[in-house]
Amino acid sequence: MQKTDLAKEFRQYYRARPVPELITVAPGQFLTVEGAGASYAGEFNAKIKALWATAYNIRKICKLQGNDFRMPSLECYWWTGSGAPMPAVTAEESNWKLALQMPAFVTRGDCRQAAALAGNKRLPYLDALRFESMPQALAVQLLHTGSYYEEEASVARLHQYIRQHHLEVNGSHHEIYLNDPGKTPVSKLQTILRLNVKAG
């Protein structure tokens, strides 16, 4: 059975350089869940568990249908009600959307069935999960290496690039986490920082 690897299929989506660059982001479909508050709070961690449990069940369902895939990198969109740029706000002011990209063969029905199966583990927030499509977009991105809490300088470089190229931010602050923080030293964590843009 062939295993779909989104990181190879959409190389530009899951790769970035340590300097800002302008890219076209391919459209995709995602399993998502939204919330608010600090990333170290209980709601954030509980919704991550619900998201992963459902995603693994989707994979099991797809394997029974003759399709398999490697689990994708976790992503998160961040924004504030006031519109203040991230990360120049307190953690408690944050709104967020966790996301896992799904291969094209995954259906909404697969996601509903997978969430129902995850319910056997008595996980909260399964009913908050959504299956949604995201369109093609123009974005500026870079690769940040190091702590999630030391992104300010990298984000500032993104905004500087956007101003210099007469662009405007057109969406939420987007992060893609390329490695597991539970298994990776903080100094070696790699995160793609991305901002959708439009002509200014």
C-alpha positions as CSV (number, residue, x, y, z in Angstrom):
1,M,0.0,0.0,0.0
2,Q,1.4,3.4,-1.0
3,K,1.7,5.9,1.8
4,T,0.9,9.6,1.0
5,D,3.4,12.0,2.5
6,L,2.1,15.6,2.4
7,A,5.5,16.9,3.3
8,K,6.8,15.5,0.0
9,E,3.7,16.2,-2.0
10,F,3.5,19.8,-1.0
11,R,7.2,20.6,-0.4
12,Q,6.8,24.3,-0.6
13,Y,4.1,24.2,2.1
14,Y,6.2,22.4,4.6
15,R,9.6,24.0,3.9
16,A,11.0,27.5,4.5
17,R,14.3,29.3,4.6
18,P,15.6,31.3,7.6
19,V,15.1,34.5,5.6
20,P,11.7,35.9,4.5
21,E,10.4,34.9,1.2
22,L,7.2,35.3,-0.8
23,I,5.4,32.1,-1.8
24,T,2.1,30.8,-3.2
25,V,0.4,28.5,-0.7
26,A,-1.5,25.6,-2.3
27,P,-5.1,25.0,-1.3
28,G,-5.8,22.2,1.0
29,Q,-8.3,20.5,3.4
30,F,-7.8,20.4,7.1
31,L,-9.2,19.0,10.3
32,T,-9.4,22.0,12.7
33,V,-10.5,23.2,16.1
34,E,-10.7,26.7,17.5
35,G,-10.2,28.1,20.9
36,A,-9.0,31.0,23.0
37,G,-6.4,31.7,25.7
38,A,-2.9,30.6,26.5
39,S,-1.2,27.7,24.7
40,Y,-0.1,26.3,28.1
41,A,-3.7,26.2,29.4
42,G,-5.9,23.1,29.7
43,E,-8.2,23.9,26.8
44,F,-5.4,24.2,24.2
45,N,-3.8,20.9,25.3
46,A,-7.2,19.1,25.5
47,K,-8.1,20.2,22.0
48,I,-4.7,19.0,20.6
49,K,-5.5,15.6,22.1
50,A,-8.9,15.6,20.4
51,L,-7.4,16.6,17.1
52,W,-4.7,14.0,17.1
53,A,-7.0,11.2,18.3
54,T,-9.4,11.9,15.5
55,A,-6.6,12.2,12.9
56,Y,-5.2,8.8,13.8
57,N,-8.6,7.3,13.5
58,I,-9.0,8.9,10.1
59,R,-5.8,7.2,9.1
60,K,-7.1,3.9,10.3
61,I,-10.3,4.3,8.3
62,C,-8.4,5.3,5.2
63,K,-6.1,2.3,5.5
64,L,-9.1,0.0,5.5
65,Q,-10.1,1.8,2.2
66,G,-6.7,1.1,0.7
67,N,-5.2,4.6,1.4
68,D,-2.5,5.4,3.9
69,F,-0.7,8.6,4.9
70,R,2.0,9.9,7.1
71,M,0.7,12.1,9.9
72,P,1.2,15.8,9.0
73,S,2.8,18.6,11.1
74,L,0.6,20.4,13.5
75,E,-0.3,23.9,12.6
76,C,-1.9,26.8,14.4
77,Y,-3.4,30.2,13.4
78,W,-3.2,32.9,15.9
79,W,-5.1,36.2,16.1
80,T,-6.5,38.8,18.6
81,G,-9.9,40.3,19.0
82,S,-8.3,43.8,19.0
83,G,-6.5,43.1,15.8
84,A,-3.1,43.7,17.5
85,P,-0.3,41.8,15.7
86,M,1.0,38.6,17.2
87,P,3.0,38.0,19.3
88,A,2.8,41.5,20.8
89,V,-0.1,40.6,23.2
90,T,-0.5,38.6,26.3
91,A,-1.2,34.8,25.9
92,E,-4.6,35.2,27.5
93,E,-5.7,37.6,24.7
94,S,-5.0,35.1,22.0
95,N,-7.5,33.3,19.8
96,W,-6.3,30.2,17.9
97,K,-7.2,27.6,15.4
98,L,-5.3,24.3,15.5
99,A,-5.1,22.4,12.2
100,L,-3.9,19.2,10.6
101,Q,-3.8,19.0,6.8
102,M,-5.6,15.9,5.4
103,P,-4.9,14.2,2.0
104,A,-7.3,14.7,-0.8
105,F,-8.9,11.2,-0.4
106,V,-10.1,12.0,3.1
107,T,-13.8,12.9,3.2
108,R,-16.0,14.8,5.7
109,G,-17.7,11.4,6.4
110,D,-14.3,9.9,7.3
111,C,-13.8,12.8,9.8
112,R,-17.3,12.3,11.4
113,Q,-16.7,8.6,11.8
114,A,-13.2,9.1,13.2
115,A,-14.5,11.6,15.8
116,A,-17.2,9.2,16.8
117,L,-14.6,6.5,17.4
118,A,-12.4,8.9,19.4
119,G,-15.4,9.4,21.6
120,N,-14.7,5.9,23.0
121,K,-11.8,7.5,24.8
122,R,-14.1,10.0,26.5
123,L,-12.1,13.0,25.1
124,P,-13.7,16.4,25.4
125,Y,-14.1,18.9,22.5
126,L,-14.6,16.2,19.8
127,D,-17.9,18.0,18.8
128,A,-15.8,21.2,18.2
129,L,-13.7,19.7,15.4
130,R,-14.3,20.9,11.9
131,F,-13.4,19.7,8.4
132,E,-12.7,22.7,6.2
133,S,-11.0,23.8,3.0
134,M,-8.5,26.6,2.7
135,P,-8.0,28.4,-0.6
136,Q,-4.7,29.2,-2.4
137,A,-3.0,32.2,-1.0
138,L,0.0,34.5,-1.3
139,A,2.2,34.5,1.8
140,V,5.5,35.7,3.3
141,Q,7.2,33.1,5.5
142,L,10.5,32.2,7.2
143,L,11.9,29.4,9.3
144,H,12.3,30.2,13.0
145,T,14.7,28.0,15.0
146,G,14.4,28.0,18.8
147,S,11.8,28.6,21.5
148,Y,8.2,29.4,20.6
149,Y,8.4,32.2,23.1
150,E,11.3,33.9,21.3
151,E,9.7,34.6,17.9
152,E,9.4,38.4,18.1
153,A,12.5,39.1,16.1
154,S,11.5,36.6,13.4
155,V,8.0,38.1,13.2
156,A,9.5,41.6,13.0
157,R,11.6,40.4,10.0
158,L,8.4,39.2,8.3
159,H,6.7,42.5,8.8
160,Q,9.8,44.4,7.6
161,Y,9.8,42.4,4.4
162,I,6.1,43.0,3.9
163,R,6.5,46.8,4.2
164,Q,9.6,46.9,2.0
165,H,7.7,45.0,-0.8
166,H,4.5,47.2,-0.5
167,L,2.3,44.3,0.7
168,E,-0.3,44.1,3.4
169,V,-1.1,41.4,5.9
170,N,-4.2,39.5,4.8
171,G,-5.0,37.0,7.6
172,S,-3.9,35.5,10.8
173,H,-0.4,34.7,12.1
174,H,0.2,31.1,11.0
175,E,2.7,28.6,12.5
176,I,3.7,25.1,11.3
177,Y,5.5,23.0,13.9
178,L,8.0,20.8,12.1
179,N,9.2,18.8,15.1
180,D,7.9,17.4,18.4
181,P,8.6,19.7,21.4
182,G,8.5,16.7,23.6
183,K,11.4,15.0,21.8
184,T,13.4,18.0,20.5
185,P,15.7,20.4,22.5
186,V,14.2,23.9,22.6
187,S,17.2,25.3,20.8
188,K,16.5,23.0,17.8
189,L,12.7,23.5,17.5
190,Q,11.8,24.5,14.0
191,T,8.7,26.5,13.2
192,I,7.5,28.0,9.9
193,L,6.1,31.5,10.5
194,R,3.8,32.6,7.8
195,L,1.6,35.6,7.0
196,N,-0.9,35.7,4.1
197,V,-0.5,38.9,2.2
198,K,-2.0,41.0,-0.6
199,A,-0.8,43.9,-2.7
200,G,-0.7,47.1,-0.8
